[in-house]
Amino acid sequence: MGVYLVSIDGREWFGEEEGGHAAVASALNEELRRRGLPAYDSVGGPGAGSPAARGWFEEKVFPPMDGFEAWCREHLGEAERETLYGWTVLVPPSLEERVELPYGSGYWEETVIAGAPQVLAAAERLATAVGLPLDLVPATGGNLELTLWFFEGGAAEAAESRPGPWSEDLDAAFYTAVYLRAAQYSLRHGCPMVYS
């Protein structure tokens, strides 16, 4: 049990049944039109079929965030911090300002939507500041890939061979990697990311 950050497909994004996000998708499109931006109507994904057949992004977010938040305060401005991790839904369209909607979930009272290009820029800046070795960090082609790498030995081995600020707090490095890879995945596959 726990909270997971996962990618979803068009069926889930536009779905009106339980677990669907149709109301959020519709309200987002209204806000995009109000801002003079194109609607987000074409939700992609890495392939057809079930999640097991096509692969998807899923990471368990469970370590304490204190170190990560301290890194963010040290290396990012307030607006960048809010952009990086102050959202509940991540979408591929560029959003200079987050979209706040009055739709709650099991974890939050409202939905806050951020654009993956902005999240990626903030995550890249933080990753650079702490020296996160992105050539070693998995690029998330499989379920729980980052979670397993960080907490079952891969990161500890990398920390020995490539020490740096990142290796001094692997929980904080994990969150840095998760937000960066989530934004990359959202942009690469054209799909939203949500907490489940």
Buried (B, 14 or more C-beta within 10 A) or exposed (E): EEEBBBBBBBEBBBBEEEEBBEEBBBBBBEBBEEEEBEBBEEBBBBEEEEBEEEBBBBBBBBBEBEBBBEBBEEBBEEEBBBBBBEBBBBBBBEBEEBBEBEBEBEEEEEBBBBBBBBBBBBBBBBBEBBBBBBEBBBBBEEBBBBBBBBBEEBBEEBBEEBEEBBBEBBBBBBBBBBBBBBBBBBBBBBBBBBBB
